[in-house]
Amino acid sequence: MKEKPKKRTRLTGNERREQILRTATEVFSIHGFHGSSMRQLARAAGISEAMIYHHFPSKEALYDAILEKRLERARHLYFPTQAAEACQDREVLETIVGNYLREQKRDNSFVRMLLFSALEDHELARKFVEKPLQDYFLFLSSYFEKRMKDGVMKTMDPQVLARLLIGMVHFLSLLQGIYKDPGIQSAGVEDLKNLTVDLFCKGIMEA
């Protein structure tokens, strides 16, 4: 007796919204904002344009929703508040560096989308730099400043120091995931994390 084909399960509203966000992130990361149309997004998602407009009134609103979703996911990954409150310097740095490298290895479409946005001089890049990125730098630089006052870290500009840390790990992920630099392709996340944190700590910690 032949087995009856399973009925296709219809996605819930939230599931459909998540699907659209995932697909749109990938399309925007390849074609940019100006090079992507709602019709193109709908085709990539396998749905109608009307379905996208049901969830997002415009392409701009969809772009904003992608940013908000990513920020919602990122807070627990890049703001190790408990470790910071306990002054666990190595834990703070390893959490930030390790999570960033793991996330970019898993999916770098959002970073590619941000790069496109910056090149297009799109508002998304400005929104990201002016608010969430500044909030993050404030968190990290405030922590560094506190540890400098505690006499644990060398005295230097904490704002610059925060950007140096993120600059190191960000460029590593670009070399591996986007530029495909052959000299770093075989390096694992744990090795890169440990090497980055070791070098950083040797430079900022008081002997």
C-alpha positions as CSV (number, residue, x, y, z in Angstrom):
1,M,0.0,0.0,0.0
2,K,1.4,3.3,-1.1
3,E,2.1,5.8,1.7
4,K,0.1,9.0,1.4
5,P,2.2,12.0,0.6
6,K,2.5,14.3,3.6
7,K,0.6,17.5,3.4
8,R,2.8,20.6,3.2
9,T,2.7,22.5,6.5
10,R,1.9,26.1,6.1
11,L,4.3,28.5,7.8
12,T,3.0,30.6,10.6
13,G,3.2,34.4,10.3
14,N,6.3,34.6,12.4
15,E,8.0,31.7,10.5
16,R,7.2,33.4,7.2
17,R,8.6,36.7,8.5
18,E,11.8,35.0,9.6
19,Q,12.1,33.3,6.2
20,I,11.7,36.6,4.4
21,L,14.3,38.2,6.6
22,R,16.8,35.4,6.0
23,T,16.3,35.4,2.2
24,A,16.4,39.2,2.0
25,T,19.7,39.4,4.0
26,E,21.3,37.0,1.5
27,V,19.9,38.8,-1.6
28,F,20.9,42.2,-0.2
29,S,24.4,40.9,0.6
30,I,24.9,39.9,-3.1
31,H,23.2,42.7,-5.0
32,G,23.0,45.5,-2.5
33,F,20.0,47.6,-1.6
34,H,19.7,49.4,-4.9
35,G,20.4,46.3,-6.9
36,S,17.6,44.3,-5.3
37,S,13.9,44.5,-6.0
38,M,10.9,43.2,-4.1
39,R,10.1,41.0,-7.0
40,Q,13.6,39.5,-6.8
41,L,13.3,39.0,-3.1
42,A,9.9,37.3,-3.6
43,R,11.3,35.0,-6.2
44,A,14.3,34.0,-4.0
45,A,11.9,33.3,-1.1
46,G,9.5,31.4,-3.3
47,I,6.5,33.6,-2.4
48,S,4.5,36.4,-3.9
49,E,5.4,40.1,-3.7
50,A,2.1,40.6,-2.0
51,M,3.2,38.2,0.8
52,I,6.3,40.3,1.4
53,Y,4.3,43.5,1.5
54,H,2.0,41.9,4.0
55,H,4.8,41.6,6.4
56,F,6.9,44.6,5.4
57,P,5.4,47.8,3.8
58,S,8.5,48.7,1.9
59,K,12.0,47.6,1.0
60,E,13.3,50.2,3.5
61,A,11.2,48.7,6.3
62,L,12.6,45.2,5.4
63,Y,16.1,46.5,5.6
64,D,15.5,48.1,9.0
65,A,13.9,44.9,10.3
66,I,17.0,42.9,9.3
67,L,19.1,45.3,11.4
68,E,16.8,45.1,14.4
69,K,16.8,41.3,14.2
70,R,20.5,41.0,14.1
71,L,20.9,43.4,17.0
72,E,18.4,41.4,19.0
73,R,20.5,38.2,18.4
74,A,23.8,39.9,19.0
75,R,23.3,41.3,22.5
76,H,24.0,38.1,24.4
77,L,26.9,37.3,22.1
78,Y,28.9,40.5,22.3
79,F,27.9,42.0,25.7
80,P,29.4,39.6,28.3
81,T,28.0,41.7,31.2
82,Q,28.4,39.0,33.9
83,A,32.0,38.4,33.1
84,A,32.6,42.2,32.9
85,E,31.0,42.8,36.3
86,A,33.2,40.0,37.8
87,C,36.3,41.6,36.1
88,Q,37.1,38.4,34.3
89,D,39.3,40.0,31.6
90,R,40.1,36.8,29.7
91,E,36.5,35.7,29.7
92,V,35.3,39.1,28.4
93,L,37.8,39.1,25.5
94,E,37.4,35.4,24.6
95,T,33.6,35.7,24.6
96,I,33.6,38.7,22.2
97,V,36.3,37.4,19.9
98,G,35.1,33.8,19.9
99,N,31.5,34.6,19.2
100,Y,32.3,37.1,16.5
101,L,34.5,34.6,14.6
102,R,32.0,31.8,15.1
103,E,29.1,33.9,13.8
104,Q,31.0,35.1,10.8
105,K,32.1,31.6,9.9
106,R,28.5,30.4,10.2
107,D,27.0,33.2,8.1
108,N,28.7,36.4,7.0
109,S,25.7,37.6,4.9
110,F,24.9,40.5,7.3
111,V,28.5,41.8,7.2
112,R,28.4,41.6,3.4
113,M,25.1,43.5,3.5
114,L,26.6,46.2,5.7
115,L,29.7,46.5,3.4
116,F,27.3,47.0,0.5
117,S,25.4,49.6,2.4
118,A,28.5,51.6,3.2
119,L,29.6,51.6,-0.4
120,E,26.1,52.6,-1.5
121,D,26.1,55.3,1.2
122,H,22.8,53.8,2.4
123,E,21.2,54.8,5.6
124,L,21.5,51.3,7.1
125,A,25.3,51.7,7.4
126,R,24.9,55.1,9.1
127,K,22.2,53.6,11.5
128,F,24.5,50.8,12.4
129,V,27.5,53.0,13.1
130,E,25.7,55.8,14.8
131,K,23.7,53.7,17.3
132,P,24.4,50.0,17.9
133,L,28.1,50.1,17.1
134,Q,28.6,53.1,19.4
135,D,26.7,51.4,22.2
136,Y,29.0,48.4,21.8
137,F,32.1,50.5,21.8
138,L,30.8,52.4,24.9
139,F,30.4,49.0,26.7
140,L,33.8,47.8,25.8
141,S,35.7,51.1,26.3
142,S,34.0,51.6,29.7
143,Y,35.2,48.2,30.8
144,F,38.7,48.9,29.6
145,E,38.7,52.3,31.4
146,K,37.6,50.6,34.6
147,R,40.4,48.0,34.5
148,M,42.9,50.7,33.8
149,K,41.8,52.5,36.9
150,D,42.1,49.2,38.7
151,G,45.8,49.1,37.7
152,V,45.3,45.9,35.7
153,M,45.6,47.3,32.2
154,K,48.1,49.8,30.8
155,T,46.8,53.4,30.5
156,M,45.8,54.2,27.0
157,D,42.8,55.6,25.1
158,P,40.0,53.1,25.9
159,Q,37.9,54.3,22.9
160,V,40.7,53.5,20.5
161,L,41.5,50.2,22.3
162,A,37.9,49.0,21.9
163,R,38.1,49.7,18.1
164,L,41.5,48.0,17.8
165,L,40.1,44.8,19.3
166,I,37.1,44.7,17.0
167,G,39.3,45.8,14.1
168,M,41.5,42.8,14.6
169,V,38.8,40.2,14.7
170,H,36.7,41.8,12.0
171,F,39.5,41.9,9.5
172,L,40.4,38.3,10.3
173,S,36.9,37.2,9.5
174,L,37.0,39.2,6.2
175,L,40.3,37.6,5.2
176,Q,38.9,34.1,5.9
177,G,35.3,34.4,4.7
178,I,35.2,37.1,2.0
179,Y,38.7,37.6,0.6
180,K,39.4,33.8,0.9
181,D,43.0,34.5,1.9
182,P,44.7,31.0,1.5
183,G,47.1,31.7,4.4
184,I,44.2,31.7,6.9
185,Q,41.7,29.2,5.4
186,S,42.9,26.3,7.5
187,A,42.9,28.2,10.8
188,G,40.1,27.1,13.2
189,V,38.0,29.4,15.3
190,E,39.5,28.4,18.6
191,D,43.1,28.8,17.4
192,L,42.3,32.3,16.0
193,K,40.4,33.3,19.1
194,N,43.3,32.2,21.4
195,L,46.0,33.8,19.3
196,T,44.0,37.1,19.1
197,V,43.3,37.3,22.8
198,D,46.9,36.3,23.7
199,L,48.4,39.0,21.5
200,F,45.9,41.6,22.8
201,C,46.4,40.8,26.4
202,K,50.2,40.9,26.1
203,G,49.8,44.4,24.7
204,I,47.4,45.9,27.2
205,M,48.0,44.1,30.5
206,E,50.3,45.5,33.1
207,A,53.3,43.2,33.8
